[in-house]
Amino acid sequence: MNEPQNMNGALADNIHRLAARQRRVAARAPWSDRLAGRITAFTGSMLFVALHLTFFGGWIVWNLWLSPRFDPTFVVLAMIASVEAIFLSTFVLISQNRMAAQAQARADLDLHINLLAEHELSRLATLVRQIAERVGVEPPDDLAEVERDVRAEDVLDTLDQVTPPPSSA
């Protein structure tokens, strides 16, 4: 694989490990999820649009302008389109549920990494204070605030209190 010359080695390793994990998760997915993903991918393609334009458009043109008399299968066309819409929307919802679960997992990972980084920075601030005291430099007044660990549940509780609930409009 071609990677930029200036990419951090740890970052490149993480990218490869996460991509390998994503492939393993996709391979272990239930066949129903894989099938729904393939159907959703196909139905979201221009080939699908072209096939529908040809099939439904041809049927409509035949019934409205080319048929010598009204073809009762015109009603069947509406039924086929309705049933297809039901199934397509179901496949799209299945795919959206899977994508929402993946997004939640990434958000959880992001939160955990951010909390770990915050904790490590708090410990570094403590170390900076100790070094400053040892060499006789007065540490900044607000360093004590940086040294305190942030509790995720406190932040979430505060956000819940100050954030208005979503409207039910």
N, C-alpha and C positions, 0 to 999 in steps of 0.2 A: 504494500500500500504506500502511496505517496503521501507523506506527511510534511507539513511546513517545516522548514529548517529551524525556525525559531520557536517551535512548540516545546513547552516544558515536557520532559520525559515522563514525569508522574502524571501529567494531564493526559498524554498520549496513552499511557498504560491504563488509566481509568476509562478512557473512551473505549479501548479495546475490550476491557473486562466487562463494561456495561453492555456493549454490543453483543458479546458472547452470552451474557446472561439473558439479554432480550431474546436471542435466538433459542436458548434453552427453554425459556418460558413459553415462547410461541410453539415450540415442538411438543411441549407437554400439555398444551391447551386441549380441551375436549374437542372431539371431532365436530360437534355442533357449533362451537365457536369458530373453528377454522372454516367450516362450511359457510356460516353466516358472513364471515369476513370476505370470503371469495365472492359470494353472491353480491354483497354490498359493493365490493370493488368493481365487479362487472357492471352492476346496475348504475354505478356512478361514472361510467365511461361514455365516450362519444360513440363507440360501437353500439352500445345499448340504445342510445338516442337514435342513431341511424336506423337500426333494426325496427324500432318503434315507429319512426316516421314512415318507413317503407310499409310495414305491416298494417298499422292503423290507418295511415294516410291512404294506402291502396284500398283498404276496405271501405273507407268513407267515400273516396272518389267513385268507387264502383257503385255503391248504393245510392249516392246522390245524383250522379251524372251519367254513368255508363249502363246501369242496369235498366232493362226495358220496363221493369215493374219493381215495386218496393220489395226488397229482399228481407224476409223476417229475421234473418241472421244478424241484421243490423242491431237488434235488441240484444243478441248474444254478445256482440262486441262490447256493449256497455257493461254487461255482466262480467265478461273476461277482464275488462279494464278495472272494474271495482274490486274483484277478487285479487287481481295482481297488486293493486294499491294496498290492500290489507296486508298481503304477505311482504311486499317491499318495505312498508313502514315498520313491520315487525323486525325484519332483518336489520334495518337501519337502527332501530332501538336497541337491538342486541349488540350491535357494533358500538353504539354510543355508550352503553353500559360498560362494555369492556374498556373503552377509551377512558371513561370516567374513573374506573378502578385503577387504570395505569396512571392517570393524572394524580389521583389521590396518593398512590404509592410514591410517586416522584415528589409530591408536596411533603409527604411524611419524611422522606429521605432528606429533602432540602431543610426542613425544620430541624431534624436531628443534627445535621452537619452544622447548621447555623448555631444551634445551642452548644455544640461541642466547641466550635470556634470561639464563641462568646466566653465559655468557661476557660478555655486556654488563654484567651486575651486577659481575662481577669487575673489568672495566675501570673501572667507576664507582668501585669501592672504591679502586682505585689512584689515581684522580683525587682522591677525598676525602682520601686520605693526603697527596698532594702539596699540596692546598689547606691542610690542617691544618698541615703543616710550614711552609708559606709564611707563615701568619698566626700561627705560634707556639703552636699548640694541640697538645697531646700526643694522637695518635690512640689509639684503644682497642688493647689488647694483642692481641686476637683478630682484628684487621683483616687481618693477613697471611694468615690462614686463608681469609678471604673473597676475598682477591685471587687465590688459586690457582684455576686452571681445573680443573673436574672432567672427568675423562676417562670417557666413557660406558662404554667397554669395561672399565675398571677396576671400575666400579660393578657391571656385569653379571657380571664374573668373581667378584667378592666375593659377590654374591647367589647365584650358582651354588654357591659353596663352603659357604655357611651355610644355604641353604635345602634341606630334605630333599627327595629326589626323590619324585614322586607314587607312592603305593602302587599296586601292581598287583592290588589285590583285586577 
